[in-house]
Amino acid sequence: ADETQVLTSSLSAVTVDAAAPKPPTEPAVGTEQRLCAITGLPAKYRDPVSGLPYANLDAFRELRKLHPDPKAPTASAETASHQPAEPP
C-alpha cells in the first residue's frame, strides 16, 4: 500500500493511506444552500407555483403577489358566489 507519514498540529506522526478517496470539493447533490428569492435569507421552503425558494411567511406573500396561484379562487369569483340570487 502507498502510505505517507503526515505531521499533525500536535507534532505526532500519523500514517495516512495515500490511495484513500479524497473528500469531495463540491457539496453533495441537493445539499447546496438555497436563498430566498425575496429576502436573500436561507430558504427553508419552495413555492409550489413558481418553484422559487422562500424563507418565511412574508416572503411567501410577496411571491403570491408576483405569481398568483391559478387554481385559487379570485376575490371577484368569491363575491359573485356570495351574492343573493335575484328574484324572478
Disulfide bonds with the S-S distance in Angstrom:
none
